[in-house]
Amino acid sequence: MSLFSQRLCELRKKQGISQAALAQELGIALRAYQYYERGQRDPQLSVAVSIADFYKISLDYLVGRSDLPDLASERNAP
């Protein structure tokens, strides 16, 4: 499982939202979202951005380039 898929699953569970509800919120098929969480497929950039926007986190955190999830923290990092 990739860091992206791990974080995706963790974020969703922390928010207490179902895969189906999140997929609907993102405007994608449930099966597509399930593939992302299992690490079987990577989302298009536009979907990844929508996921980051939904959780109000940086895209860098979502894809594993940063350990700072907060957008403000990302801007202030050296």
C-alpha positions as CSV (number, residue, x, y, z in Angstrom):
1,M,0.0,0.0,0.0
2,S,1.4,3.4,-1.0
3,L,1.7,6.3,1.4
4,F,-1.0,8.1,-0.7
5,S,-3.5,5.2,-0.2
6,Q,-2.6,4.9,3.5
7,R,-3.2,8.6,4.1
8,L,-6.3,8.6,2.0
9,C,-7.8,5.8,4.1
10,E,-6.7,7.4,7.4
11,L,-8.2,10.8,6.5
12,R,-11.5,9.3,5.5
13,K,-11.8,7.2,8.6
14,K,-10.8,10.2,10.8
15,Q,-13.6,12.2,9.3
16,G,-16.0,9.3,9.8
17,I,-17.2,9.4,6.2
18,S,-17.9,6.3,4.0
19,Q,-16.2,5.6,0.8
20,A,-19.5,5.9,-1.1
21,A,-20.2,9.4,0.5
22,L,-16.7,10.6,-0.4
23,A,-16.8,9.3,-3.9
24,Q,-20.1,11.1,-4.4
25,E,-18.7,14.3,-2.9
26,L,-15.8,14.1,-5.4
27,G,-18.0,13.2,-8.3
28,I,-16.3,9.9,-9.0
29,A,-17.4,6.3,-9.1
30,L,-17.2,4.3,-5.9
31,R,-15.1,1.7,-7.5
32,A,-12.6,4.3,-8.6
33,Y,-12.3,5.6,-5.1
34,Q,-11.9,2.1,-3.7
35,Y,-9.0,1.5,-6.2
36,Y,-7.3,4.6,-4.8
37,E,-7.5,3.4,-1.2
38,R,-6.2,0.0,-2.2
39,G,-3.3,1.5,-4.1
40,Q,-4.4,-0.2,-7.3
41,R,-4.8,3.0,-9.2
42,D,-3.7,6.6,-8.9
43,P,-6.2,9.4,-9.3
44,Q,-6.0,12.1,-12.0
45,L,-4.4,15.3,-10.8
46,S,-7.8,17.1,-10.7
47,V,-9.2,14.4,-8.4
48,A,-6.2,14.5,-6.1
49,V,-6.6,18.2,-5.9
50,S,-10.3,17.8,-5.1
51,I,-9.4,15.3,-2.3
52,A,-6.8,17.7,-0.8
53,D,-9.4,20.6,-1.0
54,F,-12.0,18.4,0.6
55,Y,-9.8,17.7,3.6
56,K,-8.2,21.1,3.6
57,I,-4.7,19.7,3.4
58,S,-1.8,20.2,1.1
59,L,-1.4,18.0,-1.9
60,D,2.2,17.4,-0.8
61,Y,1.0,15.8,2.4
62,L,-1.5,13.7,0.5
63,V,1.1,12.3,-1.8
64,G,3.8,11.8,0.8
65,R,6.1,14.7,-0.1
66,S,5.5,16.3,3.3
67,D,4.5,15.2,6.8
68,L,2.8,18.5,7.5
69,P,-0.9,18.2,6.6
70,D,-1.9,21.8,7.3
71,L,-1.8,24.2,4.4
72,A,-0.6,27.0,6.6
73,S,2.2,24.9,8.0
74,E,3.3,24.0,4.5
75,R,3.7,27.7,3.6
76,N,5.8,28.4,6.7
77,A,8.1,25.3,6.3
78,P,11.7,26.1,5.5
